[in-house]
Amino acid sequence: MLIAWRSGCLTGSDMSSKRLCIGGGVYVPAVLSLVTIGYLLSAMQLGPPMKDGNMTASFFPMLAAVIMLIALACVIVQEVRRSRSNDVKRPDGEAVEEDAGQVSKSYGGISLGAIRVVLLTAGYLLAFDLVGYFVSTFLYVLLLMFQFGSGSLKNWSMKLFATLSITGAGYLLFEVFFQVRLPTLWS
């Protein structure tokens, strides 16, 4: 039986001795899941999402929370699978990290990519009132596309089209459907 020790958890080919081994990439989605569950519970206190065939004030918060929980569950499952596939067993049974040069930098257990997303989001929130919805949302979505994409200008026209579509869809959703006035650069 091959047994490998990794981050204090035992993994091996024997299912009875196998323990779930999670890496640091699970912590942020897990905390966000707890916060989202709290948000969902408070949205449920607003009442049922539908009443007499019409959406109520709790519909969109509940929908957003459920979508967020599904997305976070997918991220957690993907991270667990990734951490399991990174284990390579040598003939002597000792686990080694697969291609240590490709491991992303992290600070305090938080990856550099996660830090960039937090900083982009903070910048977006600050810019939203200053330059308005269109400019801030366009730049935020475009920068997120480069963050999660290859970071190159490859397929820039597709990224530009997707960014314009997302910005336009957000405008339609809030201005037209919800009738919420969004800040603009010209107002």
C-alpha positions, 0 to 999 in steps of 0.5 A: 500500500502506497501512503503519502503524507502531504500537509499533515493529511494521510492519503493512500490507495486504501480507501479506509485510510484515506482522509480528505486532504484540502489545500489552502485554496479551499479556505476563502471559498469556505468562508465566503460560503458561510457569509453567503449562507448568512446572507441567504438566511437574512433574505429568507426573513424578508418573506417568500420569493414569490407572492401571487405570481409576482416577485417580492423583495426577497427573490433576487437576494435569494437567487443571487445567494443560491447561484453564489453557493453553487459557484462556491461549491464548484470552486471547492470541488475543483480545488480538492480535485486539483490538490489530489492531482498534484500529488505524485508518488515516487517509488519509495512512497514519498509524495512530491509536488508536481512541477514546483516551479508552476506553483503560484505565489501566495502570501499568508496562504492567499494566492496572488491571484486572489489578492489581485481580485480583492484589489480590483474589486476595492478599486471598482467600488472606489471608482464607481461613484467617482467615474460612474457605472459605465467606465468603472464596470467596463474597466473592472470586467476587462481587468478581471478578464485578463486576470482569469484569462491568459493575461495576454492580448490574445483574443482581445476582440472577444474579451472586449465584446464580452466586457461590453456585453456584461456592462450593457446587461448590468445596465439593463438589469438595474436601470431598466428592470429594477429602475435603480439609477446608476451613477454616470460620468456625465451626471 
